[in-house]
């Protein structure tokens, strides 16, 4: 029998970016807020200081900051016809765990998703006709526009200390920024990061081809910075230990050095770590949550935290898992297309072009998460006509590595043996002379791609694992072929000594790392029969539950997800504070 | 006011250690305060508060690794440095060159004028 704890006004499940933002924004209400984080506490002093953090084996190869698959994982298959098996070792994506979540080991890349994403269904229907969208693609508008999200995008950029260059200010287009972004009121709080020789070659080649290169925006502080909450960020030192590591210099905008300490200054906000939430508890009507059930994973004690409002702020997969385990919303059935929870799950596509430049030294150890150059000519650029290509979505193409670390970064030219003296010679030479151009593509929803509960496998607590059924479909294959051809075109124009063969991926595999950008499964929108949450990320079925994060995204973009994830969290926080708390019930 | 700060700095620095160059003693503490932003993500000037780095209250004239409740790197503990305008100038220019193995993840402040101004500010805030 679980021990029942004193009631809280608000319980937050998961304490990364979204949980931290909501706690920060709701703390001044004075309401009793309890944040439950399934992992441990994290601080730069205790966990990320030099020299401990420069341990590539521990943090990169062995995923020390990420979720432990021995406790909970998901099962994976490519299609309905297959039997899903548990992912016993992290590969394709790396969910975070612990205070700060994946926000401590992200690269920092922060985009404002444009209306080409947020109004995707309307735009394609208007331009190409309803038949252009395949019947098995449940493409949806998000129910918000980028103009509505603009102030929240800006707020996050100033809190996280994003470095970049605006391309489309209210006052006019700005040369050198992204000309295809939607209009913005203000520039980034910090100037762009410095990039190396490789991205410079990319920028020159892209310009020659008529494209519009600009510095990739990211929460790696290009200068010392104090955010609007008075939190200090150091200047990025380009150490190359960014993605998969916590920042040793407090230079990467992360929840544990921005929103979380600000929230925790309020005595009405309490954080409990090692608190693994198993379920949202519902009353007999199933339309109202009464709190959450959790386990203290250090003692094994089962506890119940009663609360008036439940904010699901776990990783995207965690939010969907909790919705399914708790019976909130109707689970999606791929055979009938009915139900919503688990639908519109999307991964991200991408690939790259490896090159070698005889005699050049790119010094790949000088790196940071987001430094580099990108083109958006084939994603947010609506002048790019998708018609001849026949796909919905697009690609961003970029050059700039996040760290040439000694174990993981071993590029060798095609034909090199995989071991022995020849491999050693090639890897020593390739380290300095290799360079990659990479692309990300959108992934649009497909009726056969979804999340549900696994019928066979359970986690350490005896609960069914989340089952992922996913593969790239025709739309993604066309986009990835196009993205690969763009990389090859630009790569060739950079005039390398060796241009490695560049084969686009056709099918998804859980094994090689690709991207941690999982989206969907509890999507937002304006139609309760087709979506899990409204545009304030509030459950249609249980209105005192909010499911916040990338789980709300109706499709995935060629951009990284943290910008809209944070913007939507700010928008949700404002709606709860200004409207929901005064009149609890469905927001309209 | 500026002249007053400079004058005070000069006195403090002179008291702490013989001043190596006119540039250091002539540091602009007011400008140094803005440059201190580069330190503020990890250091406070509050003696009760160590963060990623030790507090810097009284740093000028202090021995290296002297804050009791801060865990220094081995090399810093063994460094046997007293932080004067001169030693701070060298350390801030290239920390790893002066204390190889320091855990301060900072590549250095290349401009001599910046260092002088920052040290002037640190000296000012080091007064009781």
Interface residues (C-beta under 8 A of the other chain):
Chain A: X44 X45 X49 X50 X51 X224 X225 X226 X232 X233 X234 X235 X237 X238 X239 X248 X249 X250 X251 X257
Chain B: X37 X38 X40 X41 X42 X50 X51 X52 X73 X103 X104 X105 X106 X107
